[in-house]
């Protein structure tokens, strides 16, 4: 533990000397440290964030990274149908990046990732992937008018759009998600438009061997309009997905799916809301796809009350298959979502669900926060199964009428020592419902996770 204490002292010193450094972003390539060009007394940390290469400072390199240690203990993982692990396991993730800017119109970003699993029984490549090239892309930008820019991005890159229901870096698991892609980004006034064509990176066990994925393609357009008079903010998007082989409770086959949706949201003031709806169509094997989802998330911030509580409520309807073997598929596909969309614990995926989810967040001190959420899950259709966060089928719904999946209670304590060090302690209890008792062993899940994260 001495090395953890030493790192804490180091980053505490960084925090004291770099308090005016902006907060880190989920997409690290969105950070911009060019303002440090005016710094007359640079520290060693500021030199790491902004190291001038040209005399004028227009060419510079910025470096950073992230280290995360997590201890997990799960009792009755996958409701008692997975091998018993009485000791728990440790996941470690290392991220390091370098961001080279050459003038205003050219930029190169490279990020390495190492994901390690200690004592994990049969770890997946998402748990353990020793050393990989997570991102490596070039940007070429141009000013097409005094108020608009166009950027072409080519190479391996991360995506994060909207509420992360469909496209996310998936920061929760040990290995973050990336795509081999070409992207065009247009920004003008209150608009941002992303046009892209991509292949999700295929994870493989080993070192520097995550490859080009010929079995899956994703393309689309995502438009964001901010500062509207009444709606405040609105997203409009189209996403296309092709997979050589997909598996649903209905069966297996080639999938071509189109998603058209919209999102209305507000994240300022006391009242926040996020309302999203989308429809999917296409072909699955020789069947027609017709799927949909709707989500309403809202919370109210009571900043005039002690502990400054946030009261939240979220509910969703997510379509499932109506009938087996009827040449139609109504199962919703969430594409590439964040795994912990349903609360703090990432146990169930957003497929074939009716979900009601109240939550409470408290500010116990300036650095300590407490989160509590309670989730109730039902299958939307009895002729479809239950899926994991990565859209793998847990249990078939065939010959099972019960719809109640279960109830989940989750809590988390978050302590930020400074801008760089964060500690999180999570606990979740999943009470298995009638469907799980019929489909499998149906035991209740107990989940704990202790996290230490260093970001710089």
C-alpha positions as CSV (number, residue, x, y, z in Angstrom):
1,X,0.0,0.0,0.0
2,X,3.0,2.3,0.3
3,X,3.1,2.9,-3.4
4,X,-0.6,4.0,-3.4
5,X,0.2,6.5,-0.6
6,X,3.2,7.8,-2.5
7,X,1.0,8.3,-5.7
8,X,-1.6,10.1,-3.5
9,X,1.0,12.5,-2.2
10,X,2.3,13.1,-5.8
11,X,-1.1,13.9,-7.2
12,X,-2.0,16.0,-4.2
13,X,1.0,18.2,-5.0
14,X,-0.1,18.3,-8.6
15,X,-3.6,19.4,-7.5
16,X,-2.1,22.2,-5.4
17,X,0.0,23.5,-8.4
18,X,-2.5,23.0,-11.2
19,X,-5.8,24.0,-9.8
20,X,-6.7,26.1,-12.9
21,X,-6.3,23.1,-15.2
22,X,-9.7,22.3,-16.7
23,X,-11.6,19.1,-15.7
24,X,-10.7,16.0,-17.6
25,X,-13.1,14.7,-20.2
26,X,-14.4,11.3,-20.9
27,X,-13.0,11.6,-24.5
28,X,-9.4,12.7,-23.7
29,X,-8.9,14.0,-27.2
30,X,-11.5,16.7,-26.5
31,X,-9.2,18.4,-24.0
32,X,-7.3,21.5,-25.2
33,X,-4.3,22.8,-23.4
34,X,-3.2,25.4,-25.9
35,X,-4.0,28.2,-23.4
36,X,-0.9,27.1,-21.4
37,X,1.1,28.8,-24.2
38,X,0.7,32.0,-22.2
39,X,1.9,30.5,-18.9
40,X,4.9,32.5,-17.7
41,X,5.9,30.1,-14.9
42,X,5.3,26.6,-16.1
43,X,5.5,23.7,-13.7
44,X,6.7,20.2,-14.7
45,X,3.0,19.1,-14.8
46,X,2.1,22.0,-17.1
47,X,5.0,21.1,-19.3
48,X,3.6,17.6,-19.6
49,X,0.2,19.0,-20.6
50,X,1.7,21.6,-23.0
51,X,5.2,21.1,-24.4
52,X,6.1,23.7,-27.0
53,X,7.8,22.4,-30.2
54,X,7.7,25.5,-32.4
55,X,8.9,29.0,-31.4
56,X,5.4,30.5,-31.7
57,X,3.8,27.7,-29.7
58,X,1.4,26.6,-32.5
59,X,3.1,23.2,-32.6
60,X,3.0,21.4,-29.3
61,X,2.5,18.0,-27.7
62,X,0.3,17.2,-24.7
63,X,0.5,13.9,-22.7
64,X,-1.7,12.3,-20.1
65,X,-3.3,9.1,-18.9
66,X,-5.4,7.2,-16.5
67,X,-4.8,4.4,-14.0
68,X,-7.7,2.4,-12.5
69,X,-7.6,-0.4,-9.9
70,X,-10.8,-2.2,-9.0
71,X,-11.6,-5.0,-6.6
72,X,-14.8,-7.0,-7.4
73,X,-16.7,-9.5,-5.3
74,X,-19.8,-11.1,-6.7
75,X,-21.9,-13.7,-4.9
76,X,-24.0,-15.7,-7.3
77,X,-22.7,-14.1,-10.5
78,X,-25.3,-14.4,-13.3
79,X,-27.8,-15.5,-10.6
80,X,-25.8,-18.5,-9.6
81,X,-25.2,-20.1,-13.0
82,X,-21.5,-19.1,-13.3
83,X,-18.6,-20.8,-11.5
84,X,-18.3,-19.9,-7.8
85,X,-15.6,-17.4,-6.9
86,X,-15.2,-17.0,-3.1
87,X,-12.3,-14.6,-3.2
88,X,-13.2,-12.0,-5.8
89,X,-10.8,-10.5,-8.4
90,X,-8.8,-7.4,-9.3
91,X,-9.0,-5.5,-12.6
92,X,-6.4,-3.0,-13.5
93,X,-6.5,-0.6,-16.5
94,X,-3.7,1.7,-17.7
95,X,-4.3,4.4,-20.4
96,X,-1.6,6.7,-21.8
97,X,-1.9,9.2,-24.6
98,X,0.1,11.7,-26.6
99,X,-1.7,14.6,-28.5
100,X,0.4,16.4,-31.2
101,X,-0.9,19.6,-32.6
102,X,0.9,21.1,-35.6
103,X,-0.6,24.5,-36.3
104,X,-4.4,25.0,-36.3
105,X,-5.2,22.4,-39.0
106,X,-3.3,19.2,-38.3
107,X,-3.4,17.0,-35.2
108,X,-2.3,13.4,-34.3
109,X,-3.7,11.6,-31.2
110,X,-2.4,8.2,-30.0
111,X,-3.6,6.3,-26.9
112,X,-2.3,2.9,-25.5
113,X,-4.4,0.7,-23.3
114,X,-3.5,-2.2,-21.0
115,X,-6.2,-4.2,-19.2
116,X,-5.2,-6.9,-16.7
117,X,-7.4,-9.3,-14.7
118,X,-5.9,-10.9,-11.6
119,X,-7.7,-14.0,-10.1
120,X,-10.6,-13.6,-12.5
121,X,-12.1,-17.0,-13.5
122,X,-12.0,-17.4,-17.3
123,X,-11.5,-13.6,-18.1
124,X,-12.9,-12.3,-21.3
125,X,-10.9,-10.1,-23.7
126,X,-12.8,-7.2,-22.2
127,X,-11.4,-8.0,-18.8
128,X,-7.8,-8.9,-19.9
129,X,-6.1,-7.5,-22.9
130,X,-2.4,-6.8,-21.9
131,X,-1.3,-4.1,-24.3
132,X,-3.2,-2.6,-27.3
133,X,-3.4,0.4,-29.5
134,X,-6.7,1.9,-28.3
135,X,-6.6,5.0,-30.5
136,X,-4.4,6.3,-33.3
137,X,-5.9,8.9,-35.6
138,X,-5.1,12.1,-37.5
139,X,-7.2,15.2,-37.8
140,X,-7.2,17.6,-40.7
141,X,-9.2,20.7,-40.1
142,X,-10.3,23.8,-42.1
143,X,-12.2,26.9,-41.5
144,X,-15.0,27.0,-44.1
145,X,-16.4,30.3,-42.8
146,X,-15.7,32.7,-39.9
147,X,-18.1,30.7,-37.7
148,X,-17.7,27.1,-39.0
149,X,-15.1,24.4,-39.1
150,X,-14.8,21.1,-40.9
151,X,-12.6,18.3,-39.5
152,X,-11.7,15.0,-41.2
153,X,-10.6,12.3,-38.7
154,X,-9.0,9.0,-40.0
155,X,-7.9,6.1,-37.9
156,X,-8.8,4.2,-34.7
157,X,-10.9,6.4,-32.4
158,X,-13.5,6.4,-29.7
159,X,-17.1,7.5,-30.1
160,X,-19.5,8.9,-27.5
161,X,-22.9,10.4,-28.6
162,X,-25.8,11.7,-26.6
163,X,-26.9,9.7,-23.6
164,X,-24.6,6.9,-24.6
165,X,-27.6,4.6,-25.0
166,X,-26.4,3.6,-28.5
167,X,-22.7,4.7,-28.9
168,X,-20.3,4.8,-25.9
169,X,-16.7,4.4,-25.0
170,X,-18.1,2.0,-22.4
171,X,-15.8,3.2,-19.6
172,X,-17.2,0.8,-17.0
173,X,-15.6,-2.4,-18.2
174,X,-11.8,-2.9,-18.0
175,X,-11.2,-2.3,-21.7
176,X,-12.7,0.7,-23.4
177,X,-14.3,0.4,-26.8
178,X,-12.9,1.9,-30.0
179,X,-13.6,1.9,-33.8
180,X,-11.5,1.9,-37.0
181,X,-13.2,4.7,-38.7
182,X,-13.4,7.8,-40.9
183,X,-15.3,10.7,-39.5
184,X,-16.3,14.2,-40.7
185,X,-17.2,16.7,-38.1
186,X,-18.9,20.0,-39.0
187,X,-19.4,22.7,-36.4
188,X,-21.1,26.0,-36.9
189,X,-23.0,28.3,-34.5
190,X,-25.2,26.1,-32.4
191,X,-24.8,22.9,-34.5
192,X,-22.5,20.0,-34.4
193,X,-22.8,17.3,-37.1
194,X,-20.8,14.0,-37.1
195,X,-20.8,11.8,-40.2
196,X,-18.9,8.5,-39.9
197,X,-18.3,5.0,-41.3
198,X,-16.6,2.5,-39.0
199,X,-15.7,-1.1,-37.9
200,X,-15.7,-1.8,-34.2
201,X,-12.3,-3.0,-33.1
202,X,-12.1,-6.8,-32.7
203,X,-10.6,-7.7,-29.3
204,X,-8.1,-10.5,-29.3
205,X,-6.1,-12.0,-26.5
206,X,-2.4,-11.0,-26.7
207,X,-0.3,-7.9,-27.3
208,X,-0.9,-5.4,-30.1
209,X,-3.1,-7.7,-32.1
210,X,-6.6,-6.2,-31.8
211,X,-7.6,-6.3,-35.4
212,X,-9.8,-4.9,-38.1
213,X,-13.3,-6.3,-37.7
214,X,-14.6,-7.6,-41.0
215,X,-17.7,-9.1,-39.4
216,X,-19.3,-5.8,-38.2
217,X,-19.9,-2.3,-39.6
218,X,-21.4,0.8,-38.2
219,X,-22.2,4.1,-40.0
220,X,-24.4,7.1,-39.5
221,X,-25.0,10.7,-38.9
222,X,-25.5,12.5,-35.5
223,X,-26.7,16.1,-35.4
224,X,-26.8,18.2,-32.2
225,X,-28.6,21.6,-32.0
226,X,-28.1,23.6,-28.8
227,X,-29.7,26.6,-27.3
228,X,-33.2,26.2,-28.7
229,X,-35.8,28.6,-27.2
230,X,-38.2,26.0,-25.8
231,X,-36.7,22.5,-26.2
232,X,-33.2,23.8,-25.2
233,X,-31.3,21.0,-26.9
234,X,-32.2,18.4,-29.5
235,X,-30.3,15.5,-31.1
236,X,-31.3,13.9,-34.4
237,X,-29.6,10.8,-35.7
238,X,-29.5,7.9,-38.1
239,X,-27.3,4.8,-37.4
240,X,-26.8,1.8,-39.6
241,X,-25.5,-1.6,-38.4
242,X,-24.4,-4.7,-40.4
243,X,-23.2,-7.9,-38.6
244,X,-22.3,-11.1,-40.3
245,X,-23.8,-13.1,-37.4
246,X,-26.1,-11.9,-34.6
247,X,-27.8,-14.0,-32.0
248,X,-31.2,-13.2,-30.4
249,X,-33.7,-15.5,-28.7
250,X,-35.4,-15.8,-32.1
251,X,-32.2,-17.4,-33.6
252,X,-29.0,-16.5,-35.4
253,X,-28.3,-14.8,-38.7
254,X,-27.0,-11.9,-40.7
255,X,-28.3,-8.5,-39.5
256,X,-28.8,-5.2,-41.3
257,X,-30.5,-2.7,-39.0
258,X,-31.3,1.0,-39.4
259,X,-32.0,3.2,-36.4
260,X,-33.7,6.6,-36.6
261,X,-34.1,8.6,-33.4
262,X,-34.3,11.9,-31.5
263,X,-33.4,13.1,-28.1
264,X,-34.5,16.3,-26.3
265,X,-32.5,17.2,-23.2
266,X,-31.6,19.9,-20.7
267,X,-28.7,19.7,-18.3
268,X,-28.6,23.1,-16.7
269,X,-30.5,24.7,-13.9
270,X,-32.3,22.8,-11.1
271,X,-34.5,20.7,-13.4
272,X,-32.7,18.3,-15.8
273,X,-34.4,16.0,-18.3
274,X,-33.5,13.6,-21.1
275,X,-36.2,12.2,-23.4
276,X,-35.3,9.9,-26.2
277,X,-37.2,7.8,-28.8
278,X,-36.1,5.7,-31.7
279,X,-37.3,3.2,-34.3
280,X,-35.4,0.4,-35.9
281,X,-36.0,-1.4,-39.2
282,X,-34.1,-3.7,-41.5
283,X,-33.5,-7.4,-42.0
284,X,-32.4,-10.3,-39.7
285,X,-31.7,-13.4,-41.8
286,X,-34.9,-13.7,-43.8
287,X,-37.0,-11.8,-41.2
288,X,-38.1,-8.1,-41.2
289,X,-37.0,-6.0,-38.2
290,X,-39.4,-3.6,-36.5
291,X,-38.2,-2.5,-33.1
292,X,-38.3,0.6,-30.9
293,X,-37.6,2.2,-27.6
294,X,-38.6,5.2,-25.5
295,X,-36.9,6.6,-22.5
296,X,-37.7,9.4,-20.0
297,X,-35.1,10.5,-17.5
298,X,-35.5,13.5,-15.2
299,X,-34.1,14.8,-11.9
300,X,-34.5,17.9,-9.8
301,X,-31.7,19.5,-7.9
302,X,-32.6,20.9,-4.5
303,X,-29.6,23.2,-4.0
304,X,-31.2,25.2,-1.2
305,X,-31.5,22.1,1.1
306,X,-28.7,20.7,3.2
307,X,-26.9,17.8,1.4
308,X,-28.1,19.3,-1.9
309,X,-30.2,16.2,-2.9
310,X,-30.9,15.3,-6.5
311,X,-34.2,13.4,-6.9
312,X,-34.3,11.4,-10.1
313,X,-36.8,9.2,-11.9
314,X,-36.2,7.2,-15.1
315,X,-38.4,4.8,-17.0
316,X,-38.0,2.9,-20.3
317,X,-39.9,0.8,-22.7
318,X,-37.7,-1.4,-24.9
319,X,-39.3,-3.7,-27.4
320,X,-38.9,-7.5,-27.5
321,X,-40.0,-10.1,-30.0
322,X,-43.8,-10.6,-30.2
323,X,-43.9,-14.2,-31.6
324,X,-41.4,-16.9,-32.3
325,X,-40.9,-18.1,-36.0
326,X,-43.3,-15.5,-37.5
327,X,-40.7,-14.1,-39.9
328,X,-40.6,-10.8,-37.9
329,X,-38.2,-9.6,-35.3
330,X,-39.2,-6.9,-32.8
331,X,-36.1,-7.3,-30.5
332,X,-34.4,-4.0,-30.0
333,X,-30.7,-3.8,-30.6
334,X,-28.9,-1.1,-28.5
335,X,-25.8,-1.3,-30.8
336,X,-22.8,-0.3,-28.7
337,X,-24.2,1.2,-25.4
338,X,-22.6,1.9,-22.1
339,X,-22.9,-1.2,-19.9
340,X,-24.1,0.5,-16.7
341,X,-27.1,2.3,-18.3
342,X,-29.4,0.7,-15.7
343,X,-27.9,2.1,-12.5
344,X,-24.6,1.6,-10.8
345,X,-24.3,-2.2,-11.4
346,X,-24.0,-3.4,-15.0
347,X,-26.0,-6.6,-14.9
348,X,-28.8,-6.3,-17.4
349,X,-28.7,-5.0,-21.0
350,X,-31.3,-2.6,-22.6
351,X,-33.2,-5.3,-24.6
352,X,-36.9,-6.4,-24.1
353,X,-37.5,-4.5,-21.0
354,X,-39.9,-2.4,-19.0
355,X,-37.9,-0.5,-16.3
356,X,-38.8,1.9,-13.5
357,X,-35.8,3.5,-11.8
358,X,-36.0,6.1,-9.0
359,X,-32.7,7.5,-7.6
360,X,-31.3,9.8,-5.0
361,X,-27.9,11.6,-4.9
362,X,-26.6,13.5,-1.8
363,X,-23.6,15.8,-1.4
364,X,-22.2,14.8,2.0
365,X,-19.3,17.2,1.8
366,X,-17.5,19.2,-0.9
367,X,-15.6,16.0,-1.9
368,X,-17.9,13.2,-0.8
369,X,-21.0,12.1,-2.6
370,X,-23.6,9.4,-2.0
371,X,-25.8,7.8,-4.7
372,X,-28.7,5.4,-4.2
373,X,-30.9,3.9,-6.9
374,X,-33.6,1.3,-7.1
375,X,-34.5,-0.5,-10.3
376,X,-37.5,-2.7,-11.1
377,X,-37.2,-4.9,-14.3
378,X,-39.8,-6.7,-16.3
379,X,-39.6,-8.4,-19.7
380,X,-41.6,-6.3,-22.2
381,X,-42.5,-9.4,-24.2
382,X,-42.9,-13.0,-22.9
383,X,-41.7,-14.3,-26.3
384,X,-38.2,-13.0,-25.9
385,X,-35.4,-13.6,-23.5
386,X,-33.1,-11.7,-21.1
387,X,-29.9,-10.1,-22.4
388,X,-26.6,-8.9,-20.9
389,X,-25.1,-5.5,-21.2
390,X,-23.2,-6.6,-24.3
391,X,-26.4,-8.0,-25.9
392,X,-25.5,-11.6,-25.2
393,X,-28.6,-13.8,-24.5
394,X,-28.6,-14.8,-20.8
395,X,-31.8,-16.9,-20.8
396,X,-34.4,-17.8,-23.4
397,X,-38.0,-16.7,-22.9
398,X,-39.4,-19.8,-24.6
399,X,-42.2,-21.5,-22.5
400,X,-41.9,-19.0,-19.7
401,X,-44.8,-16.8,-19.0
402,X,-43.5,-14.9,-16.0
403,X,-42.3,-11.3,-16.9
404,X,-40.9,-10.0,-13.6
405,X,-37.1,-10.2,-13.8
406,X,-36.2,-8.8,-10.4
407,X,-35.4,-5.7,-8.4
408,X,-32.0,-4.0,-8.0
409,X,-30.8,-1.8,-5.1
410,X,-27.5,-0.1,-5.6
411,X,-25.4,2.4,-3.6
412,X,-22.1,4.2,-4.1
413,X,-19.8,6.5,-2.1
414,X,-17.6,8.7,-4.2
415,X,-14.7,10.6,-2.7
416,X,-12.5,12.9,-4.8
417,X,-9.3,13.7,-3.0
418,X,-8.5,16.3,-5.7
419,X,-9.0,16.7,-9.4
420,X,-6.7,13.7,-10.1
421,X,-7.6,11.0,-7.5
422,X,-11.0,9.5,-7.0
423,X,-12.2,6.6,-4.7
424,X,-15.5,4.8,-5.2
425,X,-17.2,2.1,-3.1
426,X,-20.2,0.4,-4.7
427,X,-22.6,-2.2,-3.4
428,X,-25.6,-3.7,-5.2
429,X,-28.2,-6.4,-4.4
430,X,-30.3,-7.9,-7.1
431,X,-33.4,-9.8,-5.9
432,X,-34.2,-12.4,-8.5
433,X,-37.8,-12.4,-9.8
434,X,-40.1,-15.1,-11.0
435,X,-38.6,-15.2,-14.5
436,X,-35.1,-15.8,-13.3
437,X,-36.3,-18.5,-10.9
438,X,-37.9,-20.3,-13.9
439,X,-35.1,-19.7,-16.4
440,X,-32.1,-20.7,-14.3
441,X,-30.9,-21.1,-10.8
442,X,-32.4,-17.8,-9.8
443,X,-30.3,-16.9,-6.8
444,X,-30.0,-13.3,-5.6
445,X,-26.8,-11.4,-6.6
446,X,-24.6,-9.5,-4.2
447,X,-22.0,-7.2,-5.8
448,X,-19.3,-5.0,-4.4
449,X,-16.6,-3.0,-6.1
450,X,-13.9,-0.8,-4.7
451,X,-12.2,1.6,-7.2
452,X,-9.1,3.8,-7.0
453,X,-8.7,6.0,-10.1
454,X,-5.8,8.3,-11.0
455,X,-6.3,10.7,-13.9
456,X,-3.6,13.1,-15.2
